[in-house]
Amino acid sequence: MPATEPTNESDTFEIGGDLTVHRLGFGAMRLTGEEIIGPPDDEAQARRVVRRALDLGVDLIDTADSYGPGVSERILREAIEDSEYTHDDVTIATKAGLLREAGGEWLKHGDPDYVRNQVLVSRDRLGVDTIDLYQYHRPDPNVPFEDAVATFAELKGDGFVDHVGLSNVSVEQLERARDVVEVATVQNRYNVGDRADEAVLEACEDAGIGFIPWFPLGAGELGEKQAVVEDVAAAHDATPQQIALAWLLEHSPVILPIPGTSSVEHLEQNVAATQIELTDDEYARLSE
C-alpha cells in the first residue's frame, strides 16, 4: 500500500511480528534536564508523566542511553517500579551509537566494543535482562555500517535484546542492514510538514517494518502545512499537535508516533489524538 493513501487499520502494530503495541507511543527524551543533559528539575514529576502514560494505555516508550546521558533510562525504570505496572506491561525501545556532550554536541559513536558495553549499561539502568528493541541511533561514518549492524545482530543472538532497530537511515542502508539482521523498526525524522523520508516509510511498509517518526510534531513548526493543520484543528476543536498526530496515524499502518513531553496535560492531549477521525477531504488537504 502506498504511503500516500489513508488507512483504516487497527490502532496496534506487531513489532518484529510478536511485540504487540498501541501505535501511539511516548518519547522519553524530555524526561531530562535542559538541552537533554542531566536530570530534570522535578524527577517526581517526570515519573508521574511515565505512570500517567501507562494509565492511558501507552505501552511503547522510546528512549536512548544518550538522553541525560542515562537519565531517561533510569527514570523509566524508577517510574515503572514505583507503579502497579511491570516491565511486561510496556515495550521499551532504547538506542546506542550517539553521545551527548556537556556542550550540547551529538557525536556519532558506533564502535562495536562501545555498543557491546552500552547494552549492558542500558539493561542495568532499565532494570531488565533483555531489551525489547535496541536501535542503532545514527550511522557512524568512522565505522563500517555492516560492522555496526552486525554488533546489534550479535547482541540479539546472545539474548541481550529481542529486536533490532535502525535510526536515521536511508533506504539503501536499510536494505544493507536487512542482509545482516532482521530489522524490526526504523526511526527517522518525519511529520506532516517534513516528508523527506517518504521513500524510507514506503520501504518499511513493503517489508512490514515499524516506522517510528521522531520530531512527529515538528515542535509546532510544520512549514507550509501549518495553515491547513490549524484550519483542520479548528474544525475538530483540537490542537494543531493533535491533528499532526492524527494525520500520522491515518497516513500509514506501520507508523508508530512517539510524541514526547514532560507535562501530564500535554501527554493527555497527545493520547486524545487517537480519537480524532479525519474526513477524506481533510486527509487529502493535509497530504497534498
N, C-alpha and C positions, 0 to 999 in steps of 0.2 A: 504493500500500500504506500503510495507517495506521501511524503511528509506534509504536503500542502493540502491534503483532504481532511475534513473534520472526522471525528470518530465518536462512537457511542460505546466505547469499550468499558470494561469494569474499572472500578477505582483501585484495583490491586494489580500487582505485577510479580512474577516469579523471577527473582534474581538468580541467575545460574540454573534456573529450572526447578529449584527446590526451596528458595527462601521467599516466601510469600509476604509482601509488604503492601501497605497502603501507599498509593502513588505519591501523595503529598507528604514529604518528609520534613526534617528540620536540620538546618545547618548550624553547627555549634561553634563557628569561628568567633562569633561575637561574645562568647562567654569568657572573655579575656579582658585585659586592660587596653588602654589607648594604643592605637596602631597595632593591635593584636600582639602586644608584648606585656608579659607579666599578668598578674591576677586582676580580676575586676575589682572595682571599689567595694562592691557588695556581693560576696560569694554566696551568701544565703539566698539572695535574690536570683542569682544565676541558677542555683539548684532548684528554686521554685519554678523557674521557666521550664526546666527539663521535666520536672514532675507534672506540670500542667500539660505539657505536650503529650506525655504518656496518658494522662487522664482523658485527653481529647482523641485518643486512638492513633496518634502518630507512633509508628513503630519502625521508622527508618531514620537514623540520626547519622549525619556525616561530620567528621572531624579530621584532624591531622596532627601528627607529632609536632609540627612547626607552629601550631596555634598556641602561643603563650611564651615560649615553646613549652609543651607538655601540660599547660594549664587546662585547656579544654578537655583533654582526655581524662585528667584527674577529676575534674568537676563532674563529668558524666558518670564516672564510677561512684562518686560520693552521692550524687543525686539518686541514682538507681538503688544503691544500698540503703539509703535513708527513705525508702518508699515501700509501698506494698508490692512493687514490681520486682522482677528478677531479670537477669540478662537474657533469659529465654523469651522474654516478652518483647524484646526490641532487637533489631538488627543494627549493629554498629559498624559503620564504614569509616576506616581511618586511612591515612596515607603516609608515605615516606618518600624522600627524594628531593625535599626542598627545605632549606634552612632559613630561619628568621633571625637576622642580626639586630642588635640593640639600636643601630642607626636606622632601622626600617627597611633594610635591603632584604630581598628574597633571593637566595642563592641556590642554584641548582646543584644537587649533590646526589648522584645516583650510583656512587661507588658500591659494588656488591657487598663488600665487608661492612660498610656503614649500614646498608639496608638490613643485613642479617642481624646486626646489633640492635637496630631500631625496632625490629619486630618484637624482640624480647622486652625492650623498654615499654613499648606500647601495650603489650599484653599485661605487663605489671601495672601500668597506670590504669588501664581499663578494668583490671580485675578479672580477666578471662584467660582460659587456657588456649582458646582458639579464636582468632579474629574472624568475624563473619565475612568481611570484604576488605581486602588490603589493596590500596591503589598506588600506582607509580605516579607521584604528584606532578612531575613535569620532566620530560626527557632532558637529560644532561648531555650537552654536546661533547663533553670530555670522556664520556663512557659509551662504548658501542651499544646501540639501542637493544639489540638482541641479547647482549650480555646482561643488561639491567633487567630485562623482562624475564630472562632465564632464572635470575635470582628469585624473583617472585614465584616462578613456577616451582623452584626447589622448596621454597617455604610452604607452598601448598602441598607438595609431595611429602614433606616432613611433618605435616599436620599442624603447623603453626597458624595457617589461615585456611578458610574454607573456599573462598573465591577470590579471584584476582581481577582488579580493575585498572584502567588507564585514565590519565587525566591530561588535558591539553595536548591532544594528539591529532594528527591528520588522518585521512582515510588510508593513505599509504602506510603510515606507521601502524594503524590498527590492523591492517592485513598482515604486515610483517609479524606483529605480536601474536596474531592468531595461529601462525605457523609454529609458535613456541609453546603457547599455553591457551587454555580455554579462557576467553575474556568474557567476564560477566557483565561489566558496565564500562561506560566511557563518561568521563566528566569534563565537559568543555564549556566555555563561556557561550551563553545563548539566552536570548529573551525575545519578546515580541518586536523590539526595536533593533536587535542585533542578531542577524541570522547568517553571519559569515560562515558558520559551520553547519549549514543545512545539509551539505553532502555527507558529513560525518553522521548526522542524525539519520539520514536515509540508509547509510551503510549499517547502522545499528538496527534499524527496522528490519532490513533484509535478513539480518543474522539473528534476530530475536535477542539482541543485547540491550540492556537498560541504558538509557541516556540521561545522565544527571546534569541538568544545566546549572552551572554556577553563575552568579550575578543574575538570577532569574527576574529580579525586579528592576534591574538597571539603576539601582539607587535612586529611583524616582525620575530618572532622566532617560526617556525612551526615544529620543531623537524625533524623527519625522512622524513616528506613531503616537507621540504624546497627545496630540489633539484628539485623535479618534479614540484613544484609550479613555481620555477624560469624558468624552461625549457618551461612550457606552457606559461608563461608570455612573454618570448622572441618570441614565435611563434605568439602571438597576438599583439606584440609591446605594451604590457601593463605592469603595475607594478605587483609584486607578491601580493600586497594587493588587487588589483583589481581581480586577479584570485581567491584569497581566498574568496572574496565576491561572485564572480560569481558561485563558487562551492557551497556555502551555498544556494544560491537562486535556484540552479538546484537540490540540494540534496533532498529537501522536500518542498511541497507547503505550509506547516504550519510554516516554518522558516521565522522569521522577524529580519534580522540583524540590529543592531544599532551601526555601527561604529562611534566612537567619535573623534573629532578633534577640535582644536582651530584655525585652518587655513582654509581660504576660498579655497585655492588651493587644499589642501588635501580633503576637502569636495567635490569639483567638481570632483576630481578623483574617489572618492568613488561612487558618483552617476553615473558616466560614466560606472561603472562596470555592471550596469543593462543592458547595450547594448552588453555585451560580450556573445557570444554563444559558449560554449564548444562543441567540437566534442565528439562523443560517446567514442572514444579511449582516449581522454584527460580526460573525466569524469571518465572513468574506472581506469586510472592510478592514478588519484587523490584520488579515493575511495578505492583503494586496502588496 
